[in-house]
Amino acid sequence: MDATRDALVRAGTAMVDADGIGAVGVRSVAAAAGLSHGAPRRYFPTLTALLAAIAREGVLDLDRELGPALHSGVGDAAVAYWRYSVTRPYMFDLIFRHDLLAGAGGDLRGITGVWIDALADRLGGVDRAIEMWSAVHGLCVLTRTEAVAVAGVAVDEAYVHAFAERLAASTSGTNDAARS
């Protein structure tokens, strides 16, 4: 990869992590990288293309944490996912903005599809994997917005682990084999 492109993505990633998606602009990223305001256009024709490159780095970072955890177990994977959402909340927001990033590059759906496949293998089907991901993702969002605190629930790693293990053990819901 080109050093200038790398510098732009690193600067943009730092901006997202510090202040969120709204802080990222083509000129502001160029300035943070110490480059001319026109430098990003050579690599990223639009702001959306730049955001997709930044999101890809975030997805790859999450994948480095989530990949090994998926092999350890559903509870460990849920904890890794939740931990990322808590420690990098703005990046977590960006990487799941498929509405914003669709068609901008980065193969984000391809990477997240690997996670679904790994969960499906563990849980016995794609439907169960989607149930698990939806539930854990929802718990991440509810934790970040402090909605679960209103209910008197203290969400921490132990809670997330137990939550995912309970869901994995449950027989409620549908699975792919049941629909056939």
Secondary structure as UniProt FT lines:
FT   HELIX           3..19
FT   HELIX           21..23
FT   HELIX           26..32
FT   TURN            33..34
FT   TURN            37..38
FT   HELIX           39..43
FT   HELIX           47..72
FT   HELIX           74..87
FT   HELIX           89..95
FT   HELIX           98..101
FT   TURN            102..103
FT   HELIX           108..123
FT   HELIX           126..144
FT   TURN            145..146
FT   HELIX           147..150
FT   TURN            151..152
FT   HELIX           157..169
FT   HELIX           176..179
//
